[in-house]
Amino acid sequence: MGRQVICANPLSRAAAGGAPRRADAAVSLLQETGLRGHKCAIGAALAVIAGRQPAGAVLFTSDEDDMGKLCGPGVRVVSL
């Protein structure tokens, strides 16, 4: 089985391309889950990117609880 790499792109609203949509989606995730703070904001951005990967995406994290809330059922969250 091959290895897949996820590339994280800037989430600034000023960035070109799909970054503003990713930023808006990350903000929505934070609002839906009630999570807040800079660590959760970074996690939400990562959750949006992971959620847009092909089926079977796995996210390794030290914060399985919050990332599980942010990622939803489409991403397998594994605690380190």
MDAnalysis code that builds the backbone (N, CA, C; Angstrom):
import MDAnalysis as mda
import numpy as np

u = mda.Universe.empty(240, n_residues=80, atom_resindex=np.repeat(np.arange(80), 3), trajectory=True)
u.add_TopologyAttr("name", ["N", "CA", "C"] * 80)
u.add_TopologyAttr("resid", np.arange(1, 81))
u.add_TopologyAttr("resname", ["MET", "GLY", "ARG", "GLN", "VAL", "ILE", "CYS", "ALA", "ASN", "PRO", "LEU", "SER", "ARG", "ALA", "ALA", "ALA", "GLY", "GLY", "ALA", "PRO", "ARG", "ARG", "ALA", "ASP", "ALA", "ALA", "VAL", "SER", "LEU", "LEU", "GLN", "GLU", "THR", "GLY", "LEU", "ARG", "GLY", "HIS", "LYS", "CYS", "ALA", "ILE", "GLY", "ALA", "ALA", "LEU", "ALA", "VAL", "ILE", "ALA", "GLY", "ARG", "GLN", "PRO", "ALA", "GLY", "ALA", "VAL", "LEU", "PHE", "THR", "SER", "ASP", "GLU", "ASP", "ASP", "MET", "GLY", "LYS", "LEU", "CYS", "GLY", "PRO", "GLY", "VAL", "ARG", "VAL", "VAL", "SER", "LEU"])
u.atoms.positions = np.array([
    [0.838, -1.170, 0.000],
    [0.000, 0.000, 0.000],
    [0.887, 1.239, 0.000],
    [0.631, 2.174, -0.913],
    [1.442, 3.375, -1.034],
    [1.150, 4.391, 0.051],
    [2.053, 5.295, 0.206],
    [1.906, 6.343, 1.201],
    [1.391, 7.603, 0.508],
    [0.442, 8.287, 1.135],
    [-0.097, 9.520, 0.583],
    [0.273, 10.679, 1.500],
    [0.691, 11.770, 0.921],
    [1.089, 12.939, 1.679],
    [0.026, 14.013, 1.508],
    [-0.365, 14.630, 2.614],
    [-1.310, 15.739, 2.563],
    [-0.507, 17.025, 2.645],
    [-0.707, 17.903, 1.695],
    [-0.031, 19.198, 1.708],
    [-0.964, 20.233, 2.313],
    [-0.516, 20.911, 3.348],
    [-1.307, 21.964, 3.975],
    [-0.989, 23.285, 3.296],
    [-2.020, 23.992, 2.890],
    [-1.869, 25.274, 2.215],
    [-2.251, 26.415, 3.144],
    [-1.810, 27.640, 2.835],
    [-2.167, 28.778, 3.682],
    [-3.682, 28.940, 3.803],
    [-4.131, 29.361, 4.968],
    [-5.565, 29.532, 5.182],
    [-5.986, 30.994, 5.236],
    [-5.086, 31.890, 4.933],
    [-5.397, 33.312, 4.945],
    [-6.479, 33.621, 3.917],
    [-7.395, 34.486, 4.274],
    [-8.427, 34.902, 3.319],
    [-7.805, 35.602, 2.111],
    [-6.615, 36.165, 2.285],
    [-5.962, 36.873, 1.193],
    [-5.272, 35.917, 0.219],
    [-5.109, 34.666, 0.602],
    [-4.427, 33.702, -0.268],
    [-5.279, 33.385, -1.491],
    [-4.618, 33.056, -2.583],
    [-5.326, 32.747, -3.817],
    [-5.892, 31.337, -3.776],
    [-6.763, 31.035, -4.733],
    [-7.303, 29.684, -4.876],
    [-8.356, 29.347, -3.850],
    [-8.328, 28.106, -3.367],
    [-9.361, 27.600, -2.476],
    [-9.136, 27.893, -1.007],
    [-8.049, 28.579, -0.669],
    [-7.763, 28.832, 0.749],
    [-8.891, 29.562, 1.472],
    [-9.516, 30.581, 0.872],
    [-10.625, 31.229, 1.595],
    [-11.769, 30.263, 1.902],
    [-12.055, 29.344, 0.995],
    [-13.107, 28.353, 1.254],
    [-12.709, 27.423, 2.389],
    [-11.417, 27.054, 2.451],
    [-10.944, 26.208, 3.545],
    [-11.026, 26.965, 4.869],
    [-10.676, 28.236, 4.847],
    [-10.742, 29.041, 6.069],
    [-12.181, 29.150, 6.552],
    [-13.109, 29.395, 5.631],
    [-14.526, 29.482, 6.010],
    [-15.028, 28.157, 6.558],
    [-14.609, 27.056, 5.946],
    [-15.021, 25.732, 6.429],
    [-14.453, 25.468, 7.820],
    [-13.221, 25.894, 8.072],
    [-12.608, 25.708, 9.391],
    [-13.353, 26.517, 10.449],
    [-13.731, 27.746, 10.110],
    [-14.505, 28.575, 11.037],
    [-15.843, 27.911, 11.337],
    [-16.489, 27.371, 10.325],
    [-17.767, 26.676, 10.522],
    [-17.614, 25.483, 11.453],
    [-16.533, 24.712, 11.279],
    [-16.285, 23.564, 12.162],
    [-16.147, 24.002, 13.615],
    [-15.420, 25.086, 13.835],
    [-15.241, 25.588, 15.201],
    [-16.578, 26.022, 15.797],
    [-17.398, 26.680, 15.004],
    [-18.706, 27.117, 15.490],
    [-19.605, 25.921, 15.793],
    [-19.595, 24.926, 14.917],
    [-20.443, 23.743, 15.095],
    [-20.053, 22.934, 16.329],
    [-18.760, 22.852, 16.596],
    [-18.286, 22.016, 17.705],
    [-18.163, 22.787, 19.016],
    [-18.183, 24.119, 18.939],
    [-18.027, 24.927, 20.143],
    [-16.583, 25.005, 20.636],
    [-15.647, 24.539, 19.824],
    [-14.236, 24.596, 20.203],
    [-13.685, 25.973, 19.889],
    [-12.654, 26.393, 20.625],
    [-12.051, 27.701, 20.386],
    [-10.590, 27.692, 20.773],
    [-9.885, 28.735, 20.378],
    [-8.467, 28.865, 20.685],
    [-7.616, 28.560, 19.464],
    [-6.347, 29.009, 19.528],
    [-5.479, 28.856, 18.358],
    [-5.166, 27.405, 18.034],
    [-5.059, 26.553, 19.039],
    [-4.778, 25.134, 18.764],
    [-5.955, 24.484, 18.041],
    [-7.157, 24.823, 18.457],
    [-8.336, 24.266, 17.792],
    [-8.512, 24.853, 16.395],
    [-8.112, 26.110, 16.203],
    [-8.190, 26.722, 14.874],
    [-7.268, 25.991, 13.902],
    [-6.070, 25.675, 14.353],
    [-5.129, 24.912, 13.518],
    [-5.694, 23.519, 13.258],
    [-6.246, 22.894, 14.294],
    [-6.863, 21.577, 14.132],
    [-8.022, 21.599, 13.161],
    [-8.833, 22.651, 13.216],
    [-9.976, 22.765, 12.298],
    [-9.502, 22.883, 10.859],
    [-8.446, 23.654, 10.640],
    [-7.893, 23.778, 9.291],
    [-7.394, 22.425, 8.791],
    [-6.715, 21.698, 9.637],
    [-6.226, 20.369, 9.272],
    [-7.389, 19.408, 9.024],
    [-8.439, 19.505, 9.834],
    [-9.611, 18.637, 9.664],
    [-10.283, 18.883, 8.319],
    [-10.352, 20.135, 7.902],
    [-10.945, 20.455, 6.596],
    [-10.122, 19.815, 5.483],
    [-8.805, 19.958, 5.557],
    [-7.936, 19.387, 4.525],
    [-8.026, 17.860, 4.533],
    [-7.998, 17.253, 5.713],
    [-8.094, 15.786, 5.806],
    [-9.439, 15.293, 5.289],
    [-10.494, 16.036, 5.584],
    [-11.829, 15.634, 5.144],
    [-12.020, 15.680, 3.645],
    [-11.168, 16.397, 2.961],
    [-11.263, 16.507, 1.498],
    [-10.364, 15.514, 0.771],
    [-9.708, 14.639, 1.533],
    [-8.851, 13.619, 0.936],
    [-9.713, 12.417, 0.523],
    [-9.159, 11.560, -0.327],
    [-9.901, 10.348, -0.727],
    [-10.274, 9.507, 0.496],
    [-11.269, 8.672, 0.315],
    [-11.742, 7.795, 1.402],
    [-10.573, 7.042, 2.020],
    [-10.650, 6.851, 3.314],
    [-9.610, 6.108, 4.010],
    [-8.524, 6.994, 4.598],
    [-8.747, 8.315, 4.640],
    [-7.746, 9.220, 5.211],
    [-7.592, 8.942, 6.702],
    [-6.348, 8.978, 7.167],
    [-6.037, 8.748, 8.579],
    [-5.278, 9.965, 9.088],
    [-5.662, 10.465, 10.257],
    [-5.004, 11.609, 10.862],
    [-4.439, 11.185, 12.205],
    [-3.132, 11.329, 12.377],
    [-2.477, 10.997, 13.639],
    [-2.372, 12.265, 14.471],
    [-2.752, 12.177, 15.740],
    [-2.785, 13.363, 16.591],
    [-2.572, 12.994, 18.058],
    [-2.159, 13.975, 18.838],
    [-2.078, 13.778, 20.283],
    [-3.374, 14.226, 20.957],
    [-4.295, 14.813, 20.188],
    [-5.572, 15.287, 20.718],
    [-6.726, 14.586, 20.013],
    [-6.863, 13.302, 20.292],
    [-7.865, 12.485, 19.617],
    [-9.283, 12.992, 19.859],
    [-9.571, 13.494, 21.042],
    [-10.925, 13.944, 21.369],
    [-11.362, 15.112, 20.489],
    [-10.599, 16.210, 20.502],
    [-10.984, 17.376, 19.709],
    [-10.908, 17.100, 18.214],
    [-9.873, 16.406, 17.761],
    [-9.754, 16.131, 16.331],
    [-10.861, 15.196, 15.859],
    [-11.301, 14.285, 16.720],
    [-12.427, 13.430, 16.366],
    [-13.692, 14.236, 16.163],
    [-13.892, 15.244, 17.009],
    [-15.057, 16.135, 16.863],
    [-14.960, 16.942, 15.577],
    [-13.772, 17.417, 15.264],
    [-13.575, 18.262, 14.092],
    [-13.619, 17.480, 12.777],
    [-13.085, 16.273, 12.774],
    [-12.975, 15.500, 11.523],
    [-14.269, 14.805, 11.121],
    [-15.021, 14.331, 12.078],
    [-16.225, 13.596, 11.739],
    [-15.910, 12.189, 11.263],
    [-16.916, 11.493, 10.746],
    [-16.765, 10.074, 10.417],
    [-15.938, 9.778, 9.173],
    [-15.664, 10.774, 8.342],
    [-14.949, 10.526, 7.094],
    [-13.452, 10.370, 7.245],
    [-12.929, 10.689, 8.422],
    [-11.487, 10.610, 8.658],
    [-11.248, 9.760, 9.883],
    [-10.343, 8.803, 9.781],
    [-9.981, 7.971, 10.936],
    [-8.936, 8.718, 11.751],
    [-9.265, 9.013, 12.999],
    [-8.373, 9.746, 13.890],
    [-7.683, 8.744, 14.812],
    [-6.353, 8.783, 14.811],
    [-5.566, 7.842, 15.594],
    [-4.711, 8.606, 16.588],
    [-4.771, 8.231, 17.846],
    [-4.003, 8.890, 18.900],
    [-2.559, 8.416, 18.881],
    [-1.648, 9.359, 19.087],
    [-0.220, 9.019, 19.185],
    [0.161, 8.825, 20.630],
])
